[in-house]
């Protein structure tokens, strides 16, 4: 393949980097905890925890896990919001040689039971507010060890979980134990990262130590232009996105540990006022988010209380960043949102705009070092530049496969080793990639392909629109038609105004046939708008 995107790399950006600078991800974490020992690593609830303390506590937790029979390759589930025990848990599980299974804490009992049974987890660490969910399905799982993080926010009698211990008890017990070293290598499993289930049954992406380690190093290389001095130690980043999601897990937590960042944890991003209040007085240097988060925080009256005077890097992922949102952010902060792209299956980063980009590009950027992108048709043939096709990814960050699903793995893997993302995109003559949409979200109107992202980009620029989603609905005349759901920032906005805006910017068959105003849109905990729920 002609890697035409390499011509767009800035001076000094390597086409290939050494993605195995350590014997495993755990070895890299161990070294980073020691290198940055005196610096703050995690700040939660106004209290800073140093890298040395994180080192000590995760070692104690690993020792406790080993005392309970957790051995190399065993799966340990972590079900909690952004709190300090999540960071301790991730590192402790890896140090015990086990596999981290991150769990969405807002799962229903049915969803939780599926993930615990599918992963084969026998140990879980759970925040007490979600303990009743586990109570409801515990007998139907293989869980044997239960650790409850007692927040004091819920009564202890709201759940049973017979035989559970508190997280603090594991710290006390672990202090009297000696953690046994475990021989972990690049080809051992580090994470089972479950997909969101938006395209069917939730599946566990098997991420090896080499996959996640590679992505951390790829991130190092890619964001370097945002830090000309090469110094990030002591800089403030934040996890307002949930760390059980691959974006925040790799970029905020693991890349943050690698680079000596102080990671400020926001446990409930839906409470925007409390989130901003908790960050007041903190000079933020790095701000990761998704489109809905950037839009929401910009619209909040307390946004002015955030100290973004030293902001170096804002990164957008998880869903397309709308131009209108990117422009408002740029105007407010002077720092562009650098949009990237990836999936649970790619650890996650596969492409990204340059870290020194000057503004919104409407693309997901270029393939990062050691990564190849192909745009292919249904026959697995490369399509010409500028034509639509499935985005296929090959690189060291791509998963080993889906957990115990050889058939599903085969469905997304090409003969020449590419991962088929399920996203439709185009690549231009420079190598920049633009996502058009997911295959299943495409709307077919009278034989014409209509992509919801295009509709959403146009409608988002209509004055008075806060956020929206477009879906396809059955139509007797055209097969399908476009329907949009809109949350208004201006309550006076009318259907007629939206229709006029669309007619001025879209060909007739793309214009929404139905426009519905709603108070809110259904979203995942990461902030992605869930079109499937709007379809009913």
C-alpha atoms as one frame of an Amber mdcrd trajectory, in Angstrom:
protein
   0.000   0.000   0.000   1.117   3.534  -0.743   1.079   5.102   2.717   0.261
   8.527   1.336  -0.595   9.871   4.788   3.085   9.807   5.769   3.680  12.885
   3.587   1.425  14.812   5.979   3.368  13.863   9.106   5.026  16.871  10.754
   8.801  17.105  10.865  10.151  14.669  13.434   7.068  12.413  13.471   8.270
   8.840  12.832   6.367   6.480  10.557   7.282   3.665  12.946   8.003   3.723
  16.662   9.247   1.030  19.031   5.923  -0.124  20.467   7.505  -2.694  22.806
   9.863  -0.631  24.988   8.979  -2.798  27.991   8.435  -6.506  28.603   4.713
  -5.889  29.236   2.257  -3.109  30.039   2.749  -3.963  33.717   6.496  -3.411
  33.428   5.860   0.014  31.886   3.463   0.941  34.708   5.903  -0.273  37.366
   8.678   1.887  35.937   6.411   4.943  35.648   5.184   4.660  39.247   8.789
   4.759  40.421   9.937   7.480  38.023   7.166   9.863  39.080   7.014   8.744
  42.730   6.874  12.203  44.307   4.277  13.647  41.941   0.475  13.559  42.360
  -1.019  10.779  40.236  -4.740  10.847  41.031  -6.835  13.612  42.531 -10.311
  12.574  43.669 -12.694  14.305  46.048 -10.162  17.069  46.576  -7.460  14.657
  47.781  -4.293  13.957  45.815  -2.674  10.510  45.786   0.973  10.384  44.769
   2.512   7.896  42.355   4.363   6.370  45.321   1.085   5.878  47.194  -0.563
   4.448  44.076   2.388   2.071  43.780   1.981   0.950  47.386  -1.800   0.561
  47.352  -1.937  -1.319  44.040   0.785  -3.661  45.287  -1.245  -4.351  48.425
  -4.351  -5.020  46.363  -2.431  -7.389  44.095  -1.155  -9.268  47.135  -4.682
  -9.548  48.505  -5.961 -10.896  45.186  -3.241 -13.519  45.187  -4.164 -14.500
  48.745  -7.685 -15.195  47.481  -6.443 -17.529  44.795  -6.425 -15.118  41.866
  -3.790 -16.423  39.466  -2.308 -15.457  36.128  -4.997 -15.177  33.456  -7.953
 -15.050  35.861 -10.513 -12.355  35.122 -11.300  -9.655  37.684 -14.281  -7.344
  37.080 -14.190  -3.678  38.085 -17.603  -1.988  38.321 -17.382   1.595  39.531
 -17.383   5.246  38.441 -14.242   7.378  38.325 -12.927   6.878  41.856  -9.444
   6.158  43.193 -10.054   2.400  43.678 -10.507   2.076  39.908  -6.894   3.118
  39.297  -5.691   0.969  42.199  -7.757  -1.920  40.887  -6.491  -1.783  37.306
  -2.842  -1.706  38.362  -3.344  -4.265  41.117  -5.081  -6.744  38.827  -2.333
  -6.418  36.204   0.351  -6.825  38.868  -1.319 -10.034  40.022  -0.998 -11.287
  36.445  -4.769 -11.281  36.023  -7.065  -9.772  33.388  -9.042  -6.565  33.934
 -12.719  -6.744  32.935 -14.160  -3.241  32.999 -17.909  -3.077  33.623 -20.294
  -0.202  33.008 -21.636   0.578  36.506 -25.030   1.571  35.079 -25.639  -1.871
  33.612 -28.954  -3.521  34.324 -28.903  -6.903  36.098 -29.355  -8.664  32.740
 -26.403  -6.858  31.161 -24.187  -7.437  34.196 -25.000 -11.147  34.351 -24.128
 -11.515  30.671 -20.732  -9.874  31.041 -19.760 -11.718  34.216 -20.754 -15.091
  32.772 -19.228 -14.389  29.380 -15.888 -13.291  30.839 -15.803 -16.032  33.470
 -14.882 -13.513  36.142 -14.699 -14.983  39.652 -13.769 -11.739  41.412 -15.476
  -8.362  41.298 -14.740  -4.968  42.813 -17.944  -2.938  42.934 -19.063   0.500
  44.125 -21.723   0.132  46.801 -24.349   2.145  44.917 -24.419  -0.622  42.302
 -24.233  -3.558  44.693 -28.003  -4.224  44.478 -27.561  -4.921  40.752 -25.015
  -7.620  41.536 -27.223  -8.936  44.340 -29.989  -9.556  41.825 -27.895 -11.873
  39.640 -25.122 -13.139  41.911 -26.464 -16.684  42.072 -26.415 -16.833  38.282
 -22.709 -15.957  38.001 -19.415 -17.578  38.930 -18.388 -14.771  41.280 -16.604
 -16.014  44.411 -14.739 -12.942  45.679 -16.600  -9.668  46.183 -14.971  -6.384
  47.178 -17.310  -3.474  47.928 -16.157   0.136  47.831 -18.112   1.663  50.679
 -18.848   5.264  49.796 -21.135   5.950  52.725 -23.734   7.209  50.255 -25.977
   4.146  50.439 -27.112   2.122  53.472 -25.285  -1.160  54.004 -28.610  -2.977
  54.292 -29.496  -2.113  50.686 -27.547  -5.172  49.548 -26.461  -8.538  50.914
 -23.573  -9.932  48.834 -22.794 -12.633  51.354 -19.091 -12.917  52.142 -18.070
  -9.580  50.662 -15.201  -7.539  52.079 -14.708  -3.795  51.950 -12.038  -2.257
  49.763 -10.366  -0.814  52.854 -10.118  -4.323  54.300  -8.147  -5.431  51.230
  -5.737  -2.540  51.805  -5.253  -3.458  55.458  -4.847  -7.161  54.775  -2.590
  -6.567  51.761  -0.217  -4.463  53.847   0.708  -7.588  55.823   1.285  -9.669
  52.688   4.048  -9.959  50.137   3.036  -9.701  46.501   4.437 -12.563  44.480
   6.022 -11.630  41.149   4.206 -13.002  38.109   5.882 -13.633  34.768   3.696
 -11.599  32.389   4.648 -10.996  28.779   3.476  -9.097  25.729   1.223 -11.899
  24.523  -0.663 -12.287  27.788  -4.164 -10.814  28.051  -4.385  -7.481  29.875
  -8.021  -6.435  29.349 -11.343  -7.802  28.222 -12.876  -4.597  26.926 -16.533
  -5.155  26.193 -18.088  -3.399  23.241 -21.061  -1.185  23.923 -23.445  -3.656
  22.371 -24.750  -1.098  19.883 -24.497  -3.634  17.055 -25.701  -6.711  18.904
 -24.638  -8.777  21.916 -21.833  -7.179  23.908 -18.559  -8.933  23.101 -15.227
  -8.866  24.930 -12.367  -7.467  22.847  -9.224  -9.330  23.919  -6.528  -6.713
  24.413  -3.083  -8.160  24.991  -0.348  -6.378  26.901   1.314  -5.668  23.565
  -1.852  -4.042  22.157  -2.381  -1.523  24.940   1.340  -0.914  25.447   1.635
  -0.133  21.732  -1.214   2.372  21.864   0.269   4.201  24.848   3.537   4.582
  22.930   1.696   5.609  19.747  -0.063   8.302  21.799   3.318   9.452  23.087
   4.567  10.041  19.573   1.372  11.584  18.242   0.718  14.225  20.903   4.381
  15.273  21.225   3.908  18.389  19.008   1.475  19.759  21.617   4.299  19.715
  24.163   7.302  21.299  22.387   9.478  21.076  25.484   8.695  17.398  25.872
   7.724  17.930  29.490   4.368  16.792  30.849   5.283  15.833  34.423   2.906
  17.401  36.901   0.483  18.573  34.219  -3.221  18.293  35.003  -5.541  16.136
  32.956  -9.003  14.941  33.847 -11.158  11.867  33.585 -14.598  13.330  33.079
 -15.215  10.460  30.666 -15.652   7.130  32.485 -12.417   5.191  32.822 -14.133
   1.884  32.166 -14.440   3.166  28.576 -11.396   2.484  26.407 -10.759   6.153
  25.545 -10.359   7.315  29.130  -8.797   4.018  30.241  -5.887   4.234  27.813
  -5.489   7.963  27.297  -6.415   9.400  30.691  -5.266   6.642  33.046  -2.516
   4.632  31.356  -0.987   7.312  29.142  -1.340   9.690  32.096   0.624   7.326
  34.349   3.276   6.936  31.666   3.740  10.714  31.480   3.486  11.753  35.119
   0.129  13.504  34.832  -2.145  14.406  37.710  -5.466  12.809  36.713  -8.444
  14.647  38.217 -11.367  12.242  38.515 -14.941  13.346  37.892 -17.281  10.623
  39.188 -20.545  11.931  37.704 -20.162  14.010  34.521 -23.944  14.281  34.194
 -23.890  16.633  37.176 -22.164  19.381  35.229 -22.354  21.974  38.002 -20.667
  19.659  40.520 -18.107  18.573  37.946 -17.075  22.132  37.183 -17.051  23.028
  40.885 -14.682  20.125  41.576 -12.284  21.400  38.913 -12.413  25.054  39.953
  -8.926  26.304  40.747  -7.206  23.555  38.738  -5.106  24.678  35.790  -6.084
  22.104  33.183  -3.423  21.296  30.587  -5.178  18.404  28.821  -8.925  18.102
  28.254 -10.288  14.856  26.749 -13.974  14.726  25.853 -16.716  13.774  23.430
 -18.903  16.067  21.352 -21.862  16.050  23.753 -19.555  16.823  26.696 -17.879
  19.753  24.950 -21.294  21.093  23.894 -22.744  20.704  27.386 -19.850  22.267
  29.242 -19.676  25.225  26.837 -23.380  25.882  27.387 -23.134  25.730  31.182
 -23.130  29.087  32.974 -20.250  27.943  35.213 -17.948  27.181  32.269 -16.219
  30.496  32.947 -15.005  29.108  36.287 -12.723  26.561  34.617  -9.069  27.604
  34.382  -8.088  26.800  30.802  -5.421  29.515  30.603  -2.657  26.922  30.217
  -4.597  24.386  28.168  -2.251  22.630  25.722  -4.389  19.843  24.258  -8.115
  19.115  23.877  -8.895  15.697  22.420 -12.254  14.619  21.022 -13.245  11.019
  20.379 -16.020   8.505  20.863 -18.288  10.218  18.325 -17.960  12.844  15.608
 -17.112  16.342  16.829 -19.528  18.782  15.197 -18.065  21.857  13.530 -20.364
  24.203  15.443 -19.171  22.771  18.766 -15.513  22.810  17.700 -15.803  26.448
  16.647 -17.397  27.470  19.947 -14.681  25.639  21.897 -11.932  27.294  19.829
 -13.479  30.712  20.358 -13.772  30.154  24.110 -10.356  28.585  24.767  -8.066
  29.376  21.845  -7.204  25.682  21.666  -8.705  23.453  18.948 -10.319  20.086
  19.627  -8.025  17.444  18.137 -10.399  14.794  16.836  -9.290  11.181  16.815
 -10.837   7.823  16.101 -10.658   4.348  17.502 -12.621   1.489  18.980 -12.461
  -0.900  21.908 -10.966  -3.334  19.413  -8.050  -0.982  18.655  -7.045  -0.055
  22.223  -8.440   2.569  20.999  -6.487   5.100  18.881  -6.157   4.300  15.180
  -6.255   7.738  13.550  -6.039  11.282  14.821  -5.704  14.826  13.604  -2.323
  16.400  14.198  -1.818  17.632  17.745  -0.864  21.071  16.411  -3.908  21.351
  14.139  -5.264  24.898  13.843  -8.964  24.081  13.852 -11.781  21.690  12.950
 -11.006  19.591   9.876 -14.160  17.519   9.472 -11.991  14.410   9.475 -10.686
  11.877  11.984  -7.171  12.643  10.873  -4.360  10.399   9.714  -3.309   6.879
  10.676  -0.956   7.082  13.649   2.552   5.531  13.542   2.724   1.772  12.879
  -0.885   1.849  11.639  -2.387   1.241   8.207  -5.888   2.204   7.099  -7.601
   0.715   4.065 -11.016   1.746   2.728 -12.646  -1.373   1.274 -15.821  -2.546
  -0.398 -17.923  -5.573   0.524 -15.611  -7.780  -1.538 -12.623  -6.664   0.566
 -11.175  -4.663  -2.316  -9.666  -1.208  -1.835 -11.912   1.516  -3.238 -10.493
   4.544  -5.104  -9.549   7.610  -3.079 -12.581   9.706  -2.259 -15.029   6.821
  -2.522 -16.974   5.356   0.390 -16.035   2.042   1.916 -15.490   0.273   5.219
 -12.632   1.566   7.348 -10.207  -1.332   7.932  -7.337  -1.072  10.403  -4.054
  -2.935  10.738  -1.533  -2.251  13.474  -0.050  -3.442  16.784  -2.928  -1.944
  18.766  -5.557  -4.163  17.103  -7.096  -6.763  19.430  -6.274 -10.448  19.380
  -9.970 -11.203  18.765 -13.274 -11.473  20.596 -13.303 -13.485  23.792 -14.382
 -17.064  23.051 -16.033 -15.981  19.773 -13.933 -17.317  16.934 -16.826 -16.836
  14.504 -17.269 -13.170  15.404 -13.505 -12.654  15.187 -13.440 -14.191  11.708
 -16.274 -11.888  10.618 -14.212  -8.778  11.355 -10.763  -9.994  10.281  -9.524
  -9.954   6.694  -7.146 -12.506   5.211  -4.363  -9.913   5.211  -4.826  -9.024
   8.871  -7.042  -5.946   8.845  -9.794  -5.338  11.399 -13.084  -4.383   9.756
 -14.438  -1.525  11.847 -18.027  -1.487  10.596 -17.647   2.247  10.004 -18.064
   3.760   6.561 -15.463   6.308   5.565 -13.542   7.967   2.761  -9.841   8.758
   2.437  -8.669  11.817   0.516  -5.503  12.260  -1.523  -3.556  13.345   1.560
  -4.481  10.281   3.594  -7.010  12.040   5.818 -10.019   9.883   6.715 -13.584
  11.074   7.163 -16.214   8.896   8.806 -19.521   8.897   7.022 -21.335   6.543
   9.376 -21.778   3.027  10.629 -23.017   0.561   8.054 -26.177  -0.213  10.003
 -27.077   3.464  10.516 -27.182   4.206   6.800 -30.605   5.363   5.558 -31.737
   4.247   2.113 -34.053   6.846   0.529 -35.327   5.901  -2.926 -32.139   3.968
  -3.545 -29.896   6.807  -2.395 -27.583   6.369   0.574 -28.159   8.961   3.287
 -25.741   9.090   6.208 -27.030  10.417   9.556 -23.737  12.144  10.387 -24.133
  14.410   7.363 -27.683  15.347   8.358 -26.596  15.988  11.949 -23.693  18.204
  10.869 -26.040  20.395   8.844 -28.855  20.634  11.383 -26.370  21.344  14.203
 -25.545  24.638  12.482 -29.149  25.807  12.641 -29.466  28.548  15.262 -31.311
  27.306  18.319 -30.238  23.664  18.044 -28.342  22.331  21.076 -27.954  18.706
  19.984 -29.704  16.206  17.763 -29.810  12.756  16.235 -30.977  11.559  12.827
 -32.410   8.124  12.072 -34.180   6.343   9.249 -37.877   5.484   9.467 -40.035
   3.377   7.160 -41.727   5.290   4.354 -44.320   3.992   1.895 -43.038   6.064
  -1.020 -39.285   6.102  -0.575 -38.586   2.964   1.446 -37.052   5.016   4.232
 -37.113   8.659   5.203 -35.083  10.847   7.545 -36.344  11.736  11.000 -34.487
  14.066  13.367 -34.840  14.483  17.113 -33.728  17.902  18.360 -32.945  19.331
  21.786 -33.389  23.087  21.525 -31.220  25.780  23.082 -33.850  28.286  21.897
 -37.378  27.209  22.880 -38.783  29.426  20.107 -37.171  27.361  17.356 -39.841
  25.903  15.029 -40.079  22.963  12.688 -40.503  25.381   9.802 -37.193  27.073
  10.606 -35.353  23.757  10.764 -36.954  22.628   7.504 -35.958  25.843   5.758
 -32.378  25.475   7.010 -32.243  21.889   5.741 -33.683  22.759   2.344 -31.003
  25.398   1.962 -28.214  22.988   2.753 -29.314  19.489   1.707 -30.659  17.913
  -1.455 -34.349  17.116  -1.230 -34.089  13.393  -0.496 -31.782  14.093   2.466
 -34.102  16.596   4.132 -35.881  15.319   7.258 -39.450  14.251   6.683 -40.139
  14.368  10.410 -38.752  16.804  12.976 -39.391  16.119  16.647 -38.362  18.355
  19.550 -37.410  16.507  22.732 -36.146  17.462  26.175 -33.185  15.076  26.038
 -31.629  12.373  23.875 -30.773   8.859  25.075 -27.026   8.529  25.610 -24.509
   5.964  26.712 -22.464   6.749  29.820 -19.686   7.919  27.505 -21.991  10.506
  25.968 -22.717   8.794  22.661 -26.233   9.400  21.408 -27.983   6.026  21.087
 -29.783   6.077  17.751 -30.995   2.500  18.279 -33.149   3.650  21.230 -34.678
   6.389  19.097 -35.611   3.805  16.501 -37.691   2.065  19.163
